[in-house]
Amino acid sequence: MPSATADPATHNLWKQFDQLVMSILFSSLTKETLSITIGLTTSRDVWNSLETTFSHKSKVRELQIKDELHLMKHGSHSISEYSQIFKAHCDQLSAMGRPVEDTNKVYWYLRGLGHKFSTFSITQLSLTPIPSFKDIVPKAKSFDLFSKFIDHNTGVPAYVANFSPAPSN
């Protein structure tokens, strides 16, 4: 920040430049990471906050994110939502200089899909080589759509379910 004796024009120029740097920083952050920077007013404050949160010294944060990845479940999320949240966690680890190996990423992702995707997951893990994470996500989305189509079309037709034979005399 310019000194208190700087002229107003220099101070305004500095503020404009600082806002430009903040815009660049914000445009490169995930939604989850943006929450860390709420209320900060200078690019220096934003940078320091991000550095503190994601620095190599932040072993506790690294372990917390890895725990979240290990425990993450598809649950009630759509496949797209689950995939975005999962990828955001992996991106946070990468930003900390602790990227997740692709095979681990695939394994944790498939494990989190749950029982409904067990056939899909076992099939993907049995392939040689195991598909990359970037290839698994669209495959999971396709499998989900296909499963929904099959489930929808294998139900008992309504006219059969509502049929009751005429009473016999």
C-alpha positions as CSV (number, residue, x, y, z in Angstrom):
1,M,0.0,0.0,0.0
2,P,1.3,3.5,-0.8
3,S,2.6,5.6,2.1
4,A,0.3,8.1,3.8
5,T,2.3,10.9,2.1
6,A,1.5,9.7,-1.4
7,D,-0.5,12.0,-3.5
8,P,-4.2,11.2,-4.1
9,A,-3.7,10.4,-7.8
10,T,-1.0,7.8,-6.9
11,H,-3.3,6.3,-4.2
12,N,-6.2,6.1,-6.7
13,L,-4.0,4.4,-9.3
14,W,-2.8,1.9,-6.6
15,K,-6.4,1.1,-5.6
16,Q,-7.3,0.5,-9.3
17,F,-4.4,-1.8,-9.8
18,D,-5.2,-3.6,-6.5
19,Q,-8.8,-4.1,-7.6
20,L,-7.5,-5.5,-11.0
21,V,-5.3,-8.0,-9.2
22,M,-8.2,-9.0,-6.9
23,S,-10.4,-9.6,-10.0
24,I,-7.7,-11.8,-11.5
25,L,-7.4,-13.8,-8.2
26,F,-11.2,-14.2,-7.8
27,S,-11.6,-15.4,-11.4
28,S,-9.3,-18.2,-10.8
29,L,-10.8,-19.6,-7.6
30,T,-13.5,-22.3,-7.1
31,K,-16.7,-21.5,-5.3
32,E,-15.4,-23.3,-2.2
33,T,-12.1,-21.3,-2.2
34,L,-13.9,-18.0,-2.8
35,S,-15.6,-18.4,0.6
36,I,-12.2,-18.1,2.2
37,T,-11.8,-14.6,0.8
38,I,-15.2,-13.1,1.7
39,G,-14.8,-9.7,3.3
40,L,-11.2,-9.1,2.3
41,T,-10.5,-5.8,0.7
42,T,-7.0,-5.9,-0.7
43,S,-5.2,-8.3,-3.0
44,R,-2.5,-8.7,-0.4
45,D,-5.1,-9.8,2.2
46,V,-6.6,-12.3,-0.4
47,W,-3.2,-13.7,-1.3
48,N,-2.2,-14.0,2.4
49,S,-5.4,-15.8,3.3
50,L,-5.0,-18.2,0.4
51,E,-1.4,-18.8,1.2
52,T,-2.2,-19.5,4.9
53,T,-5.0,-21.9,3.9
54,F,-3.2,-23.7,1.1
55,S,0.4,-23.5,2.0
56,H,2.7,-26.5,2.3
57,K,2.7,-25.8,6.0
58,S,-1.0,-26.5,6.2
59,K,-0.8,-30.2,6.8
60,V,-4.0,-30.2,8.9
61,R,-5.9,-28.7,5.9
62,E,-4.4,-31.2,3.5
63,L,-5.4,-34.1,5.8
64,Q,-8.9,-32.7,6.1
65,I,-9.4,-32.5,2.4
66,K,-8.1,-36.0,1.9
67,D,-10.5,-37.3,4.6
68,E,-13.3,-35.5,2.7
69,L,-12.3,-37.2,-0.5
70,H,-12.1,-40.6,1.2
71,L,-15.5,-40.2,2.8
72,M,-17.3,-38.4,0.0
73,K,-20.5,-40.1,-1.2
74,H,-22.6,-39.6,-4.3
75,G,-25.7,-39.7,-2.0
76,S,-28.5,-37.3,-3.1
77,H,-26.2,-35.2,-5.4
78,S,-26.5,-35.6,-9.1
79,I,-23.5,-37.1,-10.8
80,S,-22.5,-33.7,-12.1
81,E,-22.7,-32.1,-8.6
82,Y,-20.8,-35.0,-7.0
83,S,-18.1,-34.8,-9.8
84,Q,-17.7,-31.0,-9.4
85,I,-17.4,-31.2,-5.6
86,F,-14.9,-34.1,-5.9
87,K,-12.8,-32.3,-8.5
88,A,-12.8,-29.1,-6.4
89,H,-11.3,-31.0,-3.5
90,C,-8.7,-32.5,-5.8
91,D,-8.0,-29.0,-7.2
92,Q,-7.5,-27.7,-3.7
93,L,-4.9,-30.3,-3.0
94,S,-3.1,-29.5,-6.2
95,A,-3.1,-25.8,-5.3
96,M,-1.4,-26.8,-2.1
97,G,1.3,-28.6,-4.0
98,R,-0.2,-32.0,-3.0
99,P,-1.9,-33.3,-6.2
100,V,-3.8,-36.6,-5.9
101,E,-2.4,-39.4,-8.1
102,D,-4.9,-40.1,-10.9
103,T,-5.4,-43.8,-10.0
104,N,-6.3,-42.7,-6.4
105,K,-8.6,-40.1,-7.7
106,V,-10.4,-42.7,-9.9
107,Y,-10.6,-45.2,-7.0
108,W,-11.9,-42.7,-4.4
109,Y,-14.4,-41.3,-7.0
110,L,-15.8,-44.7,-8.0
111,R,-16.0,-45.9,-4.3
112,G,-18.0,-42.8,-3.5
113,L,-20.6,-43.5,-6.2
114,G,-22.1,-46.2,-4.0
115,H,-23.9,-49.5,-4.5
116,K,-26.0,-48.4,-7.4
117,F,-22.8,-48.0,-9.4
118,S,-21.1,-51.1,-8.2
119,T,-21.2,-52.9,-11.5
120,F,-19.9,-49.8,-13.3
121,S,-17.2,-49.2,-10.8
122,I,-15.9,-52.8,-10.8
123,T,-15.9,-52.8,-14.6
124,Q,-13.9,-49.6,-14.7
125,L,-11.3,-50.8,-12.1
126,S,-10.8,-54.1,-14.0
127,L,-9.8,-52.3,-17.2
128,T,-6.2,-52.2,-18.2
129,P,-5.1,-49.6,-17.9
130,I,-7.6,-48.1,-15.5
131,P,-9.3,-45.1,-17.2
132,S,-8.1,-41.6,-16.1
133,F,-10.3,-39.4,-13.9
134,K,-11.2,-37.1,-16.8
135,D,-12.5,-40.2,-18.7
136,I,-14.3,-41.7,-15.7
137,V,-16.6,-38.7,-15.1
138,P,-18.4,-38.7,-18.5
139,K,-18.6,-42.5,-18.3
140,A,-20.3,-42.3,-14.9
141,K,-22.8,-39.7,-16.3
142,S,-23.6,-41.9,-19.2
143,F,-24.0,-45.0,-17.0
144,D,-26.4,-43.0,-14.7
145,L,-28.5,-41.8,-17.7
146,F,-28.6,-45.3,-19.2
147,S,-29.6,-46.9,-15.8
148,K,-32.4,-44.3,-15.4
149,F,-33.6,-45.2,-18.9
150,I,-33.6,-48.9,-18.1
151,D,-35.3,-48.5,-14.7
152,H,-37.9,-46.3,-16.3
153,N,-38.6,-48.8,-19.1
154,T,-38.6,-52.0,-17.2
155,G,-41.4,-51.1,-14.8
156,V,-44.7,-53.0,-15.0
157,P,-47.0,-51.1,-17.5
158,A,-49.8,-49.3,-15.8
159,Y,-52.5,-51.1,-17.8
160,V,-51.2,-54.5,-16.4
161,A,-50.9,-53.2,-12.9
162,N,-54.5,-51.9,-12.8
163,F,-56.0,-55.0,-14.5
164,S,-58.3,-57.0,-12.3
165,P,-60.2,-60.0,-13.7
166,A,-64.0,-59.9,-13.9
167,P,-65.6,-61.6,-10.9
168,S,-66.6,-65.2,-11.7
169,N,-70.2,-66.3,-11.2
